[in-house]
Amino acid sequence: MPLNSDPSTVSRETLELKIKAAENRIYIDVGFWGGLVPENVFNASAPEDLLKAGVLGLKVNYSRSESGTRFNRIVQMP
């Protein structure tokens, strides 16, 4: 999932890192998911940028994330 990896897929830059790491290693069709975290959810252009960059969708946690305390939970959507 997008928040359990290192780096987490929360920006176009980190998505591009994942795509580059996968080049010449994947021989089937795959897709990547983006993550919404407090640092990007309140900036409308950040999720839009992830979607334009090609993520399949966006994951958001309203409770403690699976990745522990790495990201605070989102208590209110914009």
Rosetta constraint file for C-alpha pairs under 8 A:
AtomPair CA 1 CA 5 HARMONIC 6.90 0.50
AtomPair CA 1 CA 33 HARMONIC 6.88 0.50
AtomPair CA 2 CA 8 HARMONIC 5.55 0.50
AtomPair CA 2 CA 9 HARMONIC 4.94 0.50
AtomPair CA 2 CA 10 HARMONIC 7.42 0.50
AtomPair CA 2 CA 32 HARMONIC 7.54 0.50
AtomPair CA 2 CA 33 HARMONIC 5.60 0.50
AtomPair CA 2 CA 34 HARMONIC 5.41 0.50
AtomPair CA 2 CA 35 HARMONIC 5.38 0.50
AtomPair CA 2 CA 59 HARMONIC 7.36 0.50
AtomPair CA 3 CA 8 HARMONIC 4.81 0.50
AtomPair CA 3 CA 9 HARMONIC 6.36 0.50
AtomPair CA 3 CA 10 HARMONIC 7.66 0.50
AtomPair CA 3 CA 34 HARMONIC 7.94 0.50
AtomPair CA 3 CA 35 HARMONIC 5.93 0.50
AtomPair CA 3 CA 66 HARMONIC 7.86 0.50
AtomPair CA 3 CA 67 HARMONIC 6.63 0.50
AtomPair CA 4 CA 8 HARMONIC 6.44 0.50
AtomPair CA 4 CA 66 HARMONIC 6.94 0.50
AtomPair CA 4 CA 67 HARMONIC 5.32 0.50
AtomPair CA 5 CA 9 HARMONIC 7.54 0.50
AtomPair CA 7 CA 14 HARMONIC 6.35 0.50
AtomPair CA 8 CA 14 HARMONIC 6.79 0.50
AtomPair CA 8 CA 35 HARMONIC 7.50 0.50
AtomPair CA 9 CA 14 HARMONIC 5.28 0.50
AtomPair CA 9 CA 15 HARMONIC 5.44 0.50
AtomPair CA 9 CA 33 HARMONIC 7.26 0.50
AtomPair CA 9 CA 34 HARMONIC 5.15 0.50
AtomPair CA 9 CA 35 HARMONIC 5.83 0.50
AtomPair CA 10 CA 14 HARMONIC 6.61 0.50
AtomPair CA 10 CA 15 HARMONIC 7.49 0.50
AtomPair CA 10 CA 34 HARMONIC 5.71 0.50
AtomPair CA 10 CA 35 HARMONIC 5.02 0.50
AtomPair CA 10 CA 36 HARMONIC 6.41 0.50
AtomPair CA 10 CA 37 HARMONIC 7.32 0.50
AtomPair CA 10 CA 40 HARMONIC 7.24 0.50
AtomPair CA 10 CA 50 HARMONIC 7.58 0.50
AtomPair CA 11 CA 15 HARMONIC 6.31 0.50
AtomPair CA 11 CA 34 HARMONIC 7.61 0.50
AtomPair CA 11 CA 46 HARMONIC 6.75 0.50
AtomPair CA 11 CA 47 HARMONIC 7.84 0.50
AtomPair CA 11 CA 49 HARMONIC 7.52 0.50
AtomPair CA 11 CA 50 HARMONIC 6.01 0.50
AtomPair CA 12 CA 16 HARMONIC 6.15 0.50
AtomPair CA 12 CA 49 HARMONIC 6.47 0.50
AtomPair CA 12 CA 50 HARMONIC 5.38 0.50
AtomPair CA 12 CA 53 HARMONIC 6.26 0.50
AtomPair CA 13 CA 17 HARMONIC 6.38 0.50
AtomPair CA 14 CA 18 HARMONIC 6.41 0.50
AtomPair CA 15 CA 19 HARMONIC 6.27 0.50
AtomPair CA 15 CA 32 HARMONIC 7.72 0.50
AtomPair CA 15 CA 34 HARMONIC 7.72 0.50
AtomPair CA 15 CA 50 HARMONIC 7.79 0.50
AtomPair CA 15 CA 53 HARMONIC 7.87 0.50
AtomPair CA 15 CA 55 HARMONIC 7.96 0.50
AtomPair CA 16 CA 20 HARMONIC 6.07 0.50
AtomPair CA 17 CA 21 HARMONIC 6.12 0.50
AtomPair CA 18 CA 22 HARMONIC 6.20 0.50
AtomPair CA 19 CA 23 HARMONIC 6.36 0.50
AtomPair CA 21 CA 25 HARMONIC 7.98 0.50
AtomPair CA 22 CA 26 HARMONIC 6.09 0.50
AtomPair CA 26 CA 30 HARMONIC 7.99 0.50
AtomPair CA 31 CA 55 HARMONIC 6.80 0.50
AtomPair CA 31 CA 56 HARMONIC 6.23 0.50
AtomPair CA 32 CA 54 HARMONIC 7.76 0.50
AtomPair CA 32 CA 55 HARMONIC 5.18 0.50
AtomPair CA 32 CA 56 HARMONIC 5.95 0.50
AtomPair CA 32 CA 57 HARMONIC 7.99 0.50
AtomPair CA 33 CA 55 HARMONIC 5.00 0.50
AtomPair CA 33 CA 56 HARMONIC 5.30 0.50
AtomPair CA 33 CA 57 HARMONIC 5.34 0.50
AtomPair CA 33 CA 58 HARMONIC 5.84 0.50
AtomPair CA 33 CA 59 HARMONIC 7.10 0.50
AtomPair CA 34 CA 50 HARMONIC 6.56 0.50
AtomPair CA 34 CA 51 HARMONIC 7.93 0.50
AtomPair CA 34 CA 55 HARMONIC 5.83 0.50
AtomPair CA 34 CA 56 HARMONIC 7.53 0.50
AtomPair CA 34 CA 57 HARMONIC 6.19 0.50
AtomPair CA 34 CA 58 HARMONIC 4.70 0.50
AtomPair CA 34 CA 59 HARMONIC 6.24 0.50
AtomPair CA 35 CA 58 HARMONIC 5.27 0.50
AtomPair CA 35 CA 59 HARMONIC 4.77 0.50
AtomPair CA 35 CA 60 HARMONIC 6.11 0.50
AtomPair CA 36 CA 40 HARMONIC 6.19 0.50
AtomPair CA 36 CA 41 HARMONIC 5.45 0.50
AtomPair CA 36 CA 47 HARMONIC 7.22 0.50
AtomPair CA 36 CA 58 HARMONIC 6.43 0.50
AtomPair CA 36 CA 59 HARMONIC 5.94 0.50
AtomPair CA 36 CA 60 HARMONIC 5.04 0.50
AtomPair CA 36 CA 61 HARMONIC 7.77 0.50
AtomPair CA 37 CA 41 HARMONIC 5.73 0.50
AtomPair CA 37 CA 60 HARMONIC 6.88 0.50
AtomPair CA 37 CA 61 HARMONIC 7.87 0.50
AtomPair CA 37 CA 71 HARMONIC 6.58 0.50
AtomPair CA 37 CA 72 HARMONIC 7.34 0.50
AtomPair CA 37 CA 73 HARMONIC 7.37 0.50
AtomPair CA 37 CA 74 HARMONIC 6.81 0.50
AtomPair CA 38 CA 42 HARMONIC 6.80 0.50
AtomPair CA 38 CA 71 HARMONIC 7.53 0.50
AtomPair CA 38 CA 72 HARMONIC 6.77 0.50
AtomPair CA 38 CA 73 HARMONIC 7.24 0.50
AtomPair CA 38 CA 74 HARMONIC 5.96 0.50
AtomPair CA 39 CA 43 HARMONIC 7.89 0.50
AtomPair CA 40 CA 44 HARMONIC 7.77 0.50
AtomPair CA 40 CA 46 HARMONIC 5.70 0.50
AtomPair CA 40 CA 47 HARMONIC 6.95 0.50
AtomPair CA 41 CA 46 HARMONIC 7.17 0.50
AtomPair CA 41 CA 47 HARMONIC 6.76 0.50
AtomPair CA 41 CA 77 HARMONIC 7.47 0.50
AtomPair CA 41 CA 78 HARMONIC 7.56 0.50
AtomPair CA 42 CA 77 HARMONIC 7.55 0.50
AtomPair CA 42 CA 78 HARMONIC 6.03 0.50
AtomPair CA 43 CA 47 HARMONIC 7.57 0.50
AtomPair CA 44 CA 48 HARMONIC 6.58 0.50
AtomPair CA 45 CA 49 HARMONIC 5.84 0.50
AtomPair CA 46 CA 50 HARMONIC 6.40 0.50
AtomPair CA 47 CA 51 HARMONIC 6.31 0.50
AtomPair CA 47 CA 58 HARMONIC 7.75 0.50
AtomPair CA 48 CA 52 HARMONIC 6.10 0.50
AtomPair CA 49 CA 53 HARMONIC 6.02 0.50
AtomPair CA 50 CA 54 HARMONIC 6.58 0.50
AtomPair CA 50 CA 55 HARMONIC 6.05 0.50
AtomPair CA 51 CA 55 HARMONIC 5.21 0.50
AtomPair CA 51 CA 56 HARMONIC 7.23 0.50
AtomPair CA 51 CA 57 HARMONIC 6.98 0.50
AtomPair CA 60 CA 74 HARMONIC 7.76 0.50
AtomPair CA 61 CA 65 HARMONIC 5.82 0.50
AtomPair CA 61 CA 73 HARMONIC 6.09 0.50
AtomPair CA 61 CA 74 HARMONIC 6.61 0.50
AtomPair CA 62 CA 73 HARMONIC 5.42 0.50
AtomPair CA 62 CA 74 HARMONIC 5.27 0.50
AtomPair CA 62 CA 75 HARMONIC 6.23 0.50
AtomPair CA 63 CA 73 HARMONIC 5.40 0.50
AtomPair CA 63 CA 74 HARMONIC 7.40 0.50
AtomPair CA 64 CA 68 HARMONIC 6.71 0.50
AtomPair CA 64 CA 69 HARMONIC 7.18 0.50
AtomPair CA 64 CA 72 HARMONIC 7.05 0.50
AtomPair CA 64 CA 73 HARMONIC 5.67 0.50
AtomPair CA 65 CA 69 HARMONIC 7.04 0.50
AtomPair CA 65 CA 70 HARMONIC 7.80 0.50
AtomPair CA 65 CA 71 HARMONIC 6.84 0.50
AtomPair CA 65 CA 72 HARMONIC 7.64 0.50
AtomPair CA 65 CA 73 HARMONIC 6.85 0.50
AtomPair CA 67 CA 71 HARMONIC 7.59 0.50
